[in-house]
């Protein structure tokens, strides 16, 4: 390695003083820097696609030749990524600083950095994901250090967040100056480079992160929230419960599960998951990797597990890659064991997003430490909830599948203010615009609550005209059947159960949940023969012979 020519400390200080006070220039998009792997043509093409879609100058793309492996050594990370990227950023004045005298003991080029002009660093698929542990380099760690923390493996992106910071020992982690900072100062922002990644099992998946974010910004993120808050540690449960409370206060229909070992699967209602927050399962399962789930455009998914982002190239193992492949537009994860206290706080990134923040802001607002195991997937410019526009729902450009959920959210907000009549009137407006079972069900629930069972039954009349049931909406129909029972319409409810159970290709968990409820209903209605047949079907299903 060449040693840079020594600069006197006086020269360095004069240069530094010249940079202090310089204002941040350019729009947020114009200040996004994109990192691609020059050895991978699709990585460069992804960088160009993102730049074009977000009106980022193509000059902001930095393509470096590097390994295409997900896991690399620390020396290779420093030689192929950290050092050349830092030099390129200084040469283009993204990092405001001066190369200094020498390389540190890890091989990193030293420099005096006094700030930067980078809104976000976006890392494209093709750039390595994580660094493996290097025991030789651990000789620099303090001897009395907790052996659990004496590691130097880390997420590449988390290490890149320190490009503008003084070089730290590559062991354990450093605090994130942006953690829990609702309005961070310029000095705090200058000390961290916020990083997010466009990646996934395929390049098509990575491109979709960009396209879906932009589409969701244009039309809004509409759907429901699903929170699985029963894990092994109470404070993790509390984080998820706090996130659920925020989503519910914001008007989202929110299903919160607190049952031990009852993970959200096809046996529960799972239509339109705009938000999915859960833990603690090592590998993605059931609906979350099933294309029939069909999340809304712009959906945000998160599963808290120590190894949720071990690899992004699989849809069957871990979590982050599978969520992206299944249509979620943003997620966070861990490449190695981070320990719970050092992971993203779900309630904080939900808070930041609901208050109008970007995905990039939310990621760093919710992350306690850097130079550690966490990373984020998604367009950092993605702003799912920009400041409210007082445009009537009736005039908004909404996808047909989102209309019901946009109206449901507004109805929930009105109901929360005690304005039930206004909520019902708004729901009827939405139903006239686009009839849907979720909206009909909510209208029927509100009518029943208001003591108007006749109106409730009338709202559910739509059920008679439906003969096919998408897998991701089947359990909405089950809720409608249960409401019919409450309204005294057992025969109609039984007829609906018959049609649902007769559907072919239902997931096992979904079919089992339907049969369990149907048996109870048939018995209470005196339909013993039907109850017996369904009970036999359920027994075969549970035995694995169906």
Buried (B, 14 or more C-beta within 10 A) or exposed (E): EEEBEEBEEEEBEEBBEEBEEEEBEEEBBBBBBBBBBEBBEBBBBBBBBBBEBBEBEEEBBBBBEBBEEBBBBBBBBBBBBBBBBBBBBBEEEBBBBBBBBEBBEBBBBBBBBBBBBBBBBBBBBBBBBBBBBBEEBBEEBEEEEEEEEBBBBBBBBBBBBBBBBEBBBBBBBBEBBBBEBEEBEEEBBBBBBBBBBBBBBBBEBBBBBBBBBBBBBEBBBBBBBBBBBBBEEEEBBEBBBBBBBBBBEBBBBBBBBEEEEEBBBBBBBBBBBBBBBBBBBBBBBBBBBBEEBBBBBBBBBBBBBBBBBBBBBBBEBBBBBBBBBBBBBBBBBBBBEBBBEBBBBBBBBBBBBBBEBBBBBBBBBBBBBBBBBBBBBBBBBBBBBEEEEEEEBEEEEBBEBBBBBBBBBBBBBBBEEEBBEBBBEBBBBBBEBBBBBBBBBBBBBBBBEEEBBEBBBBBBEBBEEBEEBEBBBBBBBBBBBBBBBBBEBBEBBBBBBEBBBEBEEBBBBBBBBBBBBBBEBBBEBEBEEBBEBBBEBBEEBEEEEB
